[in-house]
Amino acid sequence: MTRPTSARPLAVFDIDGTLVDSRASIHQAATEAARALGLPDPHYDRVRQIVGLSLPHALAVLEPGLTPPELDRFTAEFRASFGRMYDAGHEEPLYPGTMETLRRLHRDGWRLALATGQNRRGVARNLAREGWADLFISSHCAEDGPGKPDPAMLHAAMTACGADPATTTMIGDTAHDIGMALAAGAHPLGVAWGFHTPEEQFAAGAHHVAIDFPDLEAALARFASDRLAA
């Protein structure tokens, strides 16, 4: 028997560090942008902390001493670096198990959406991946309004998918994702393979941090079972 749409849980996924392994490309773009402004190469540990925030905000956190015109140039150079990568044919790989998990969730009646710090162009690039456009009901990014950890994107996803906080879980790899979930009243789930450590995510309030996709699927199954029993 098919569950009514209103009873189906909603899983909202982050992209970078959760579904897509963009660690090397984001660090490369930050490094090339810093060099263009004559700044020291940023250490990866500093770069990983800002991933998930909207780009201008993230880069202002990375280099807080920049003037507004310098920040504008830093942002433009970061985007230009990614443009060069894509022009050269680069595509960030999916984490192993990503598509299998997404397809199983979709098959099992989950509603799926995206909430990311990427811009709309980046979202479109990812939705052009084979099979993605058929999986996700809606996508939301920092260009649509306030970025993470503000709950605006998650509220928009719930509205678009006809869900409410009690039936919604946010899956991400950073404290920013966890903070957004908590601010929206949704269930916060982390993953251990992205930018922030499990310890950082638990400190932000994650209910669980999955060590791999089977562990994530088990956590989602528990969430769905608990919601149906409520």
N, C-alpha and C positions, 0 to 999 in steps of 0.2 A: 504493500500500500504506500503510495507516494505521500509524503508529508506536505501539508499546505505550505505555500511560500512563506507565510508569516511565521511559521514554526521552524523554518530552516535556519541553522546558524550562519552567521556571516564571518568569514575570515578575511581580514584586511592585511595585505602583505606590504611591507617595505620592499624596495628593490635592491639598492646597493648594499652588499654585505649580507643579504638575506636570501635572495634568489640568484643574484648576479655577483660574480667575483670580480669586483672593480677595484680591489686594493692596489694593485700595481699601477693601473691607469690614473687613478685619482692622485696617488703620490707623485707620479710623473708629471701630471698637469700642474700640481702645486709647485713642484720644483722648477719647472720651466717658467712658470709665471713669476716666481720669486727671482730667478736669474734675470728675467727681462727688466725687473725693477732694481737690479743690483743688490738684492737681499740675499742673505745666506740661505743655503739649501735647507728647507725645513725637514726636521727629523720625522720619520714615519709616525713615531708615537704621538707627535703633536698633530699631525694631519689626521690620524684616525679618530681623534677626539671630536673633530668638527663635522665629520660625515653625518649626514641626515638633516643638518640645518640648511636653510635656504642659502644659496651660494654667497651673496654679498654678506650676509650675517656670518656665515662660516669663515669667510676670508678675513672679516674684521676681527673675529676671535683669534684667528691664526696670527695675524699681524696687526695688533691693536694700535700701533703707533702711526699708521698711515693716515694721511689727510684724505678728505673725501675724493679729490681728483685722483690721488694715488690708488685709493681703493677701487675706484671705477676702472682704472687701468689694470690693476691686479686681477679684477674680475674678468675683464675683456681678454687678458692674456691667458687666464685659466681656460676660458671657453675656446680660445684660438688653439691652444694645445690639444684639446679634445678634438677640435675640427681637423687638425692635421692627422691625428691618429685615425679618425674615421675615414678621411680621404685616402689614407694609405691602406684601408681595408680592415682596420682593427675592429673586433667585436669582443666585448668582455664575455668570458665563458659563464655558463650557468654552473652553479654548484651541482655536483653529482647527486642525482635523486630529485632534483627540482621538478622536472616535468612529470615524473612518475607520481609524486605526491600531489601536485596540482590536478592532474587528471583524475586521480582516485577521489580527491575531495569533490571535484565537480561531478563525477559519476555518482557519488554517494549523496548528492543533493545539497552540498554546501553552496552558499552564495559566496563569490570571491570578488574582491576589489583590491585596488592598489592605492597606497598613500606614500608618497616619496618626496624627498628633498630635491629631486631632479626638476628641471624645467619641462615645459610642455613638449619641447622638441625631443628631449631625452626620453620622455614617456612614450611618444609616438614611435621612436626608434625601437624601444623594447616591445611595444605592442605589435610591431611588424615581424617579430620573431615567429617562427612557425608554430601555429596553434594558440598563441597567446590571446589573440583578439576574440577567440571563441570561449575562453575560460573566464574572463573578467567582465563583470557587469558594468563597473565604472572604474575610473582612475582619477586620482587627485594629486596635485603637486603644489609646490611652494608658490608658483605663479598664480594659483587660483585664489590666494589669500594668505593669511598668516601661516608661517612655517612651523614645523615642530619646535618645541613640544606643545604649542598651542593646539587645542582640540579641533580647530576649524575643519581640517581635512577629514578627520574621522567623523565629525558630525555630518559633513557632506556625503561621505560614503554611506553612512547609515540611512540618510534621507534618500539617496539614489537607489539603494537596495531594499528599501522598505523594512529596515531592521531597527532594533532599539539596543541600548547599551547592554541589557541583560543577555541578549543573544549574539553579541558581537565580541570577537577577540581580535587584538592587534598583534601581529607577529613581526618582530624586527630584531635588529642586532645591536641597537644602541640604547643608552639611557634616554635619548631624545624620544625614541619610539615608546618606551615604557612610560615616560612622563606624559606623552600625548594620550596614551590609552587610559591612564589613571584620570587625567583631566576630563576625558569624555565619559568616564564611568564604565569603560569597556574592560575586558579581561586582558591583562598584559602578559604576553608570552615572548620570551627571548630565544635567540639561537646563539650557539657558542662559536660559530665559524666565521663571524664577520669582523667588525671593527672594534667593538667594545668587548671587554672580558666578561665572563659570567659574573664575576664579583661586582663589576661596575653596574651590570644590569640588575642583579639582586639588590644592590644598594639603592637603586632607583625605584624598586618596588615590583620587579618581575615576580610573578607567581611561580614560574618554572622557566628554566633555560635549557633548551633541548641540545643534546650533544650530537645528534644526527637527525636525518629526516624521519627514520622510523620512530625515534623518540618523540619528535614533533607530532607525528601522526597519532601516537598514543596519547599525548597530552591533549590534542584536539578531540579525540574520541571521548576522553574523560569530560572535557568541557561540554561537548554536545549531550552526553548522557546526563550530566548534572542539570543542564538547562531543561531537558525534556522531563526530568523528574520533578523540577521545581513547580 
